[in-house]
Amino acid sequence: MKKPTTKQLNWLKRGLQQAGGKLPLFDKNGQHYDNRLIKACITHGWAEPWFNNPLKPDWLVCKLTDNGRAACTKATHSSD
């Protein structure tokens, strides 16, 4: 199983404490996350689209999958 990059992992981990595993649209500096990062996480099964935003259809609103949670847990435990 492929491991998330540092950027991907940082994005995924932000969903661990959110209701329903909702992943953020913006980083801690208020910058929109790159759609390539989000799409890569979807492709690897770590995130999935949650719903379409009718006001901003180009924004990918996603949530963590069980595989995404597992990838975050593995990365946390392997860095101890």
C-alpha positions as MATLAB code, in Angstrom:
seq = 'MKKPTTKQLNWLKRGLQQAGGKLPLFDKNGQHYDNRLIKACITHGWAEPWFNNPLKPDWLVCKLTDNGRAACTKATHSSD';
ca = [
       0.000    0.000    0.000;
       1.353    3.392   -0.979;
       2.036    5.899    1.794;
       0.778    9.476    1.659;
       3.322   12.226    1.070;
       3.929   14.684    3.898;
       1.554   17.235    2.325;
      -1.119   14.616    1.752;
      -0.744   13.286    5.284;
      -0.991   16.765    6.801;
      -4.244   17.335    4.897;
      -5.669   13.932    5.827;
      -4.810   14.306    9.528;
      -6.860   17.504    9.704;
      -9.967   15.395    9.078;
      -9.364   13.137   12.075;
     -10.864   15.615   14.537;
     -13.715   16.847   12.327;
     -17.292   15.656   12.386;
     -17.708   12.907    9.808;
     -14.018   13.177    8.890;
     -14.589   16.354    6.845;
     -11.394   17.459    5.170;
     -10.541   21.158    4.947;
     -10.685   23.240    1.800;
      -8.026   25.657    3.079;
      -4.688   25.189    4.807;
      -3.768   26.854    8.112;
      -2.591   29.930    6.174;
      -5.936   30.315    4.415;
      -4.688   29.015    1.068;
      -6.904   26.677   -0.961;
      -5.503   23.151   -1.100;
      -4.266   22.125   -4.531;
      -6.866   20.005   -6.351;
      -4.052   17.676   -7.501;
      -3.301   16.807   -3.856;
      -6.997   16.184   -3.170;
      -7.497   14.117   -6.332;
      -4.409   12.005   -5.549;
      -5.827   11.218   -2.108;
      -9.150   10.254   -3.697;
      -7.345    8.043   -6.238;
      -5.491    6.217   -3.441;
      -8.714    5.710   -1.493;
      -7.734    7.908    1.482;
     -10.479   10.467    0.836;
     -13.786   10.505   -0.978;
     -16.018   13.254   -2.302;
     -18.672   14.106    0.273;
     -21.024   16.431   -1.552;
     -21.081   18.945   -4.395;
     -20.926   22.602   -3.482;
     -23.469   24.344   -5.746;
     -21.898   27.766   -5.105;
     -18.355   26.587   -5.873;
     -18.619   23.483   -8.097;
     -14.839   23.387   -8.641;
     -14.219   22.884   -4.890;
     -13.829   19.248   -3.892;
     -15.555   18.797   -0.513;
     -14.210   15.505    0.830;
     -14.104   13.314    3.889;
     -11.716   10.691    5.178;
     -12.261    7.062    4.295;
     -11.408    4.146    6.559;
      -8.228    3.707    4.475;
      -7.399    7.378    5.060;
      -7.777    6.965    8.817;
      -5.578    3.855    8.680;
      -2.902    5.710    6.681;
      -2.872    8.500    9.289;
      -2.641    6.002   12.146;
       0.156    4.038   10.468;
       2.132    7.224    9.791;
       1.681    8.415   13.389;
       2.812    5.104   14.837;
       5.749    4.686   12.455;
       7.134    8.127   13.402;
       7.174    7.330   17.162;
];
